[in-house]
Amino acid sequence: MNYTKDIGNFGEDIAKKYFLDAGYIYITRNVKSSHREIDLIFKIKNETIFVEVKTRIINHESLKETPISRFQAKNLQHAILDYSIKNKINLDYARLDLIVILIDKNKRCCSIRHYKNII
């Protein structure tokens, strides 16, 4: 594993705990579809939640960076569609959430930003 992948896995672990603590039911992690990956999938009530996790070490540049590009959003939409077709999920009862994990190495803590239904 490399440093970037380790940071990404760390962020996904934090996001998973965040959703579980909020009462969501964990379905799966790191679902691959052609050239894109869905980081986490949860259910709450009758809704399926697809989650994209972005983990950043806090610095001047990371705070200016856009968490998800249009290209990434388009790829995620295709991955979600593929997964939904294979698993018979009604997209009327689904959403894509973005979790941004900001890690402050100096303070040895992190913050979580949750954006619901981003597309």
C-alpha positions, 0 to 999 in steps of 0.5 A, spaced: 500 500 500 502 507 498 501 513 503 495 516 499 491 509 499 492 508 506 489 515 507 483 514 503 482 507 507 483 511 513 478 516 511 473 511 509 473 507 516 471 514 519 466 515 514 463 508 515 463 509 523 460 516 522 454 513 518 453 507 523 453 511 529 447 515 525 443 509 524 445 507 517 445 499 515 452 498 512 451 494 505 458 494 502 465 498 501 469 499 494 464 496 489 468 497 482 464 498 476 469 499 470 473 505 471 470 507 477 469 505 484 463 507 489 466 507 496 461 505 501 453 503 500 448 504 506 441 503 507 436 507 512 429 506 512 427 504 504 433 509 501 440 506 499 445 511 500 451 511 495 457 515 499 463 518 496 469 519 501 474 524 500 480 525 505 485 530 505 490 532 510 489 540 511 494 545 508 493 551 504 492 548 497 487 542 500 482 547 502 481 550 496 481 544 492 474 542 489 472 535 492 469 532 486 470 534 479 464 533 473 468 527 470 468 524 477 461 525 478 459 522 471 463 516 473 460 515 479 453 516 476 455 510 471 457 506 477 451 507 481 447 505 475 450 499 474 450 497 481 443 499 481 441 495 475 445 488 478 442 489 485 435 491 483 435 498 486 430 503 485 433 509 484 427 513 486 429 511 493 437 512 492 442 518 493 449 520 493 452 523 499 459 526 499 463 525 505 469 530 506 474 528 511 479 533 513 485 531 517 489 536 522 496 532 523 498 538 528 492 537 532 491 530 531 484 530 529 479 530 523 473 534 521 467 531 517 463 534 512 457 531 510 453 533 503 447 529 502 444 528 495 450 531 491 447 530 484 
